Amino acid sequence: MTTLTSAVRTSASGPESKGRAPRVRTNSSRAMPAFYWMVWPAVIAFAAFHTIPVIVGVFFSFTNYAGYGDWNFVGLSNYFNLFKDDRVLNAYGFSFLFAIVATILTNAISLAIAMGLNAKIKARNFWRGVYFVPYVLAILVIGYVFQFLFSNSLPKILAGIPLFRDNILTNPDWAWTAIVGLAVWQACAFSIIIYLSGLQTIPSELYEAASLDGASSGRQFASITFPLISAFFTINVVLSLKGFLQVFDPIIALTNGGPGTSTESVTLLIFRGGFSGGEFAYQTANAVIFFIVITIVSLVQFRFLQRREADI
């Protein structure tokens, strides 16, 4: 035993112990090249199909380029003219009205349905799948189905109501409500999933304790349910408003911006003017302004709703 102990001491005090500790080689250095091989193609593709086109678009927004032929620099005149263009201002007004109404309806309906699907009901998983179906369907295909419904079916079914008898899609004052109906019908599917995820994080013991204390269903919702899913509410509201501000497909399917320009959104105006109206540079400037507006709105929403979460 003494000999073994001295041998161990001798080896520990040998010349290797006086120098630096031996380096332990890991697999991280070997994995780095593989890591870069996976990341760089995605970075290059993102830059080629997103970053570079954005930079080119911003560049052309300072010109009078029509999408073809020659062009010249015009400075900020495109941006100044946007604020004088009634058609552009009307498109922004319609987009914000549509987005606010659709966001409120989507979140109110989605939360109510999610609470029902979170309860102990028969065939609960089946109904969850049914309510998610609209999110998987192509919006243009469903849009044309809704167009047939509003144009042919409802005028016959609801012939006693003048608004539906005369085809609501041809009414410049009410056609936007049909678009809201279609957009909300599809958007609810995704919002329901997010609210369900939030509701499943709430311990059932809280509701049992509240019931023992005599709290009503409304009181439980106000004091337990909504405060604990406020983060999920924030996500849904921000995503909903951002998505509805960029509404495009439901309008194309139902009204194509009509009657006249009463249901023309900002995205539809940019598409029409930029690609087929000879206003490439002008509508590119509009797209830049729209991007800034959406970014500001989203940041303000996050700041306000997160502050509200902290208060709750």
C-alpha positions as CSV (number, residue, x, y, z in Angstrom):
1,M,0.0,0.0,0.0
2,T,2.9,2.4,0.9
3,T,4.6,1.7,-2.4
4,L,1.4,2.4,-4.4
5,T,0.8,5.7,-2.5
6,S,4.3,6.9,-3.2
7,A,4.0,5.9,-6.9
8,V,0.8,8.0,-7.1
9,R,2.6,11.0,-5.4
10,T,5.6,10.7,-7.7
11,S,3.3,10.6,-10.8
12,A,1.4,13.6,-9.5
13,S,4.6,15.6,-8.9
14,G,6.1,14.7,-12.2
15,P,7.1,17.1,-15.0
16,E,3.6,17.1,-16.5
17,S,2.1,18.5,-13.3
18,K,4.4,21.5,-13.4
19,G,3.3,22.6,-16.8
20,R,-0.2,23.6,-18.0
21,A,-3.0,21.1,-17.6
22,P,-3.5,18.9,-20.6
23,R,-6.2,20.2,-22.9
24,V,-9.3,18.2,-23.2
25,R,-10.5,18.1,-26.8
26,T,-14.2,18.3,-27.3
27,N,-16.4,17.8,-30.4
28,S,-17.4,21.4,-30.5
29,S,-14.5,22.4,-32.7
30,R,-15.3,19.6,-35.0
31,A,-19.0,20.5,-35.1
32,M,-18.4,24.1,-36.0
33,P,-17.9,23.5,-39.7
34,A,-21.1,21.5,-39.9
35,F,-22.9,24.2,-38.0
36,Y,-21.8,26.8,-40.5
37,W,-22.7,24.6,-43.4
38,M,-26.3,24.4,-42.1
39,V,-26.6,28.1,-41.2
40,W,-25.0,29.9,-44.1
41,P,-27.3,28.5,-46.9
42,A,-30.3,29.8,-44.9
43,V,-28.6,33.2,-44.3
44,I,-27.8,33.5,-48.0
45,A,-31.3,32.5,-49.1
46,F,-32.9,34.9,-46.7
47,A,-30.6,37.7,-47.9
48,A,-31.3,36.9,-51.6
49,F,-35.0,36.6,-51.3
50,H,-35.8,39.1,-48.6
51,T,-33.1,41.6,-47.5
52,I,-31.7,42.5,-51.0
53,P,-35.2,42.9,-52.5
54,V,-36.2,45.2,-49.6
55,I,-33.1,47.3,-50.0
56,V,-33.7,47.5,-53.8
57,G,-37.4,48.5,-53.1
58,V,-36.4,51.2,-50.7
59,F,-33.9,52.5,-53.3
60,F,-36.6,52.7,-56.0
61,S,-39.0,54.4,-53.7
62,F,-36.9,57.5,-54.2
63,T,-37.3,57.4,-58.0
64,N,-40.1,57.7,-60.6
65,Y,-39.6,54.1,-61.8
66,A,-42.8,52.7,-63.4
67,G,-41.7,49.1,-63.4
68,Y,-40.3,49.4,-66.9
69,G,-38.2,51.8,-68.9
70,D,-36.0,54.6,-67.6
71,W,-36.2,56.3,-64.2
72,N,-34.9,59.3,-62.4
73,F,-34.4,60.3,-58.7
74,V,-37.3,62.3,-57.3
75,G,-36.2,62.4,-53.7
76,L,-39.0,62.3,-51.1
77,S,-41.8,63.4,-53.5
78,N,-43.4,60.0,-53.5
79,Y,-43.6,60.0,-49.8
80,F,-45.1,63.5,-49.7
81,N,-47.6,62.7,-52.4
82,L,-48.9,59.7,-50.4
83,F,-50.2,61.9,-47.7
84,K,-52.2,64.0,-50.3
85,D,-53.6,60.9,-52.1
86,D,-57.3,60.4,-51.1
87,R,-57.3,56.8,-52.4
88,V,-54.3,55.9,-50.3
89,L,-55.8,57.6,-47.2
90,N,-59.1,55.8,-47.8
91,A,-57.2,52.4,-48.1
92,Y,-55.5,53.1,-44.7
93,G,-58.8,54.0,-43.1
94,F,-60.5,50.8,-44.4
95,S,-57.5,48.6,-43.4
96,F,-57.5,50.0,-39.8
97,L,-61.3,49.8,-39.4
98,F,-61.3,46.2,-40.8
99,A,-58.4,45.2,-38.6
100,I,-59.8,46.6,-35.4
101,V,-63.3,45.1,-35.8
102,A,-61.9,41.7,-37.0
103,T,-59.4,41.6,-34.1
104,I,-62.0,42.2,-31.5
105,L,-64.4,39.6,-32.9
106,T,-61.7,37.0,-33.4
107,N,-60.4,37.2,-29.9
108,A,-63.8,37.4,-28.3
109,I,-65.2,34.4,-30.3
110,S,-61.9,32.4,-30.0
111,L,-61.7,32.8,-26.2
112,A,-65.3,31.7,-25.8
113,I,-64.9,28.6,-28.0
114,A,-61.5,27.7,-26.4
115,M,-63.1,27.8,-22.9
116,G,-65.9,25.5,-24.2
117,L,-63.4,23.1,-25.8
118,N,-61.3,23.1,-22.6
119,A,-64.3,22.0,-20.5
120,K,-65.1,18.3,-19.9
121,I,-67.3,17.6,-22.9
122,K,-67.9,14.5,-25.0
123,A,-65.7,14.0,-28.1
124,R,-63.5,17.0,-27.0
125,N,-60.6,16.1,-29.2
126,F,-62.9,15.6,-32.2
127,W,-64.4,19.1,-31.8
128,R,-60.9,20.6,-31.4
129,G,-60.0,19.1,-34.7
130,V,-63.2,20.4,-36.3
131,Y,-62.5,24.0,-35.2
132,F,-59.0,23.9,-36.5
133,V,-60.1,22.8,-40.0
134,P,-60.6,26.4,-41.4
135,Y,-56.9,27.2,-40.7
136,V,-55.8,24.4,-43.0
137,L,-58.0,25.3,-45.9
138,A,-56.9,27.6,-48.7
139,I,-58.4,31.0,-48.1
140,L,-59.0,31.8,-51.8
141,V,-60.9,28.5,-52.3
142,I,-63.1,29.2,-49.2
143,G,-63.4,32.8,-50.3
144,Y,-65.1,31.8,-53.5
145,V,-67.4,29.5,-51.5
146,F,-68.4,32.4,-49.3
147,Q,-68.8,34.6,-52.4
148,F,-71.4,32.1,-53.8
149,L,-73.0,32.0,-50.4
150,F,-73.4,35.8,-50.2
151,S,-74.3,36.2,-53.9
152,N,-76.7,33.3,-54.5
153,S,-77.7,31.5,-51.3
154,L,-78.4,34.2,-48.8
155,P,-80.4,36.4,-51.2
156,K,-82.8,33.5,-51.5
157,I,-82.7,32.3,-47.9
158,L,-83.0,35.8,-46.4
159,A,-85.1,37.4,-49.1
160,G,-87.1,39.3,-46.5
161,I,-84.0,41.3,-45.4
162,P,-83.2,44.0,-48.0
163,L,-79.5,44.0,-47.2
164,F,-79.0,40.3,-48.0
165,R,-81.7,40.2,-50.7
166,D,-79.8,42.7,-52.8
167,N,-76.4,40.9,-52.3
168,I,-74.4,42.5,-49.5
169,L,-71.2,42.3,-51.6
170,T,-72.6,45.0,-53.9
171,N,-73.4,47.4,-51.1
172,P,-70.5,49.9,-50.7
173,D,-71.5,50.6,-47.1
174,W,-71.8,47.0,-45.9
175,A,-69.6,44.8,-48.2
176,W,-66.7,45.1,-45.7
177,T,-68.7,43.2,-43.1
178,A,-68.8,40.1,-45.3
179,I,-65.1,40.3,-45.6
180,V,-64.8,40.5,-41.8
181,G,-67.0,37.4,-41.5
182,L,-64.8,35.4,-43.8
183,A,-61.5,36.6,-42.2
184,V,-62.8,36.0,-38.6
185,W,-64.1,32.6,-39.5
186,Q,-60.6,31.5,-40.6
187,A,-58.5,33.4,-38.1
188,C,-60.4,32.0,-35.1
189,A,-58.9,28.5,-35.7
190,F,-55.4,29.6,-34.9
191,S,-56.4,31.8,-32.0
192,I,-58.4,29.0,-30.4
193,I,-55.3,26.8,-30.4
194,I,-53.3,29.5,-28.6
195,Y,-56.0,30.2,-26.0
196,L,-56.4,26.4,-25.4
197,S,-52.6,26.2,-24.7
198,G,-53.0,29.0,-22.2
199,L,-56.1,27.5,-20.5
200,Q,-54.4,24.2,-20.0
201,T,-51.6,25.8,-18.0
202,I,-54.1,26.9,-15.3
203,P,-54.2,24.4,-12.3
204,S,-57.7,23.0,-11.7
205,E,-57.2,23.4,-8.0
206,L,-57.6,27.2,-8.4
207,Y,-61.2,26.8,-9.7
208,E,-62.0,24.2,-7.0
209,A,-60.9,26.6,-4.3
210,A,-62.8,29.5,-5.9
211,S,-65.9,27.3,-6.1
212,L,-65.6,26.5,-2.4
213,D,-65.4,30.2,-1.7
214,G,-68.7,30.7,-3.6
215,A,-67.2,32.6,-6.6
216,S,-69.4,32.7,-9.7
217,S,-68.3,31.7,-13.2
218,G,-67.9,35.3,-14.1
219,R,-65.9,36.1,-11.0
220,Q,-63.6,33.1,-11.8
221,F,-63.0,34.2,-15.3
222,A,-62.2,37.8,-14.2
223,S,-60.0,36.8,-11.3
224,I,-58.4,33.5,-12.4
225,T,-58.8,32.7,-16.1
226,F,-58.1,36.0,-17.8
227,P,-55.2,37.1,-15.6
228,L,-53.4,33.8,-16.1
229,I,-53.8,33.8,-19.8
230,S,-53.0,37.5,-20.3
231,A,-49.7,36.6,-22.1
232,F,-51.6,34.4,-24.6
233,F,-54.1,37.2,-25.0
234,T,-51.2,39.6,-25.9
235,I,-49.8,37.2,-28.5
236,N,-53.2,36.7,-30.1
237,V,-54.1,40.4,-30.2
238,V,-50.7,41.5,-31.7
239,L,-50.7,38.7,-34.3
240,S,-54.4,39.3,-35.2
241,L,-54.1,43.0,-35.7
242,K,-50.9,42.7,-37.7
243,G,-52.4,40.0,-39.9
244,F,-55.7,41.8,-40.5
245,L,-53.9,45.0,-41.4
246,Q,-52.3,43.1,-44.3
247,V,-55.7,41.6,-45.4
248,F,-55.6,40.6,-49.1
249,D,-56.9,37.2,-50.0
250,P,-60.4,37.6,-48.5
251,I,-60.9,40.8,-50.5
252,I,-59.7,39.3,-53.7
253,A,-62.1,36.4,-53.3
254,L,-65.2,38.3,-52.3
255,T,-65.2,41.9,-53.7
256,N,-61.8,42.4,-55.5
257,G,-61.8,45.8,-53.8
258,G,-65.3,46.9,-54.8
259,P,-67.8,48.2,-55.1
260,G,-65.6,50.9,-56.6
261,T,-62.8,51.2,-54.1
262,S,-64.9,50.9,-50.9
263,T,-63.1,47.6,-49.8
264,E,-59.7,48.4,-51.1
265,S,-57.0,47.7,-48.5
266,V,-53.5,49.0,-48.5
267,T,-52.0,45.7,-49.6
268,L,-54.4,45.4,-52.5
269,L,-53.7,49.0,-53.5
270,I,-49.9,48.3,-53.4
271,F,-50.4,45.2,-55.5
272,R,-52.6,46.8,-58.1
273,G,-50.7,50.1,-58.5
274,G,-47.3,48.5,-58.2
275,F,-47.6,45.6,-60.6
276,S,-50.3,46.6,-63.1
277,G,-50.8,50.3,-62.6
278,G,-47.4,51.7,-63.6
279,E,-46.8,53.0,-60.1
280,F,-44.0,50.8,-59.0
281,A,-41.9,53.4,-57.2
282,Y,-44.9,55.2,-55.8
283,Q,-46.4,52.1,-54.3
284,T,-43.0,50.9,-53.1
285,A,-42.9,54.1,-51.0
286,N,-46.4,53.2,-49.8
287,A,-45.1,49.8,-48.8
288,V,-42.3,51.3,-46.9
289,I,-44.7,53.6,-45.0
290,F,-47.0,50.7,-44.4
291,F,-44.1,48.6,-42.9
292,I,-43.2,51.4,-40.6
293,V,-46.9,51.8,-39.5
294,I,-47.3,48.1,-38.8
295,T,-44.0,48.1,-36.8
296,I,-45.1,51.0,-34.7
297,V,-48.5,49.6,-34.0
298,S,-47.1,46.2,-33.0
299,L,-44.5,47.8,-30.6
300,V,-47.2,50.0,-29.0
301,Q,-49.4,47.0,-28.6
302,F,-46.7,45.0,-27.0
303,R,-45.7,47.8,-24.6
304,F,-49.3,48.6,-23.6
305,L,-50.4,44.9,-23.2
306,Q,-47.3,43.9,-21.3
307,R,-47.7,46.8,-19.0
308,R,-51.3,45.6,-18.4
309,E,-50.0,42.1,-17.7
310,A,-47.7,43.5,-15.0
311,D,-50.6,45.3,-13.5
312,I,-52.8,42.2,-13.4
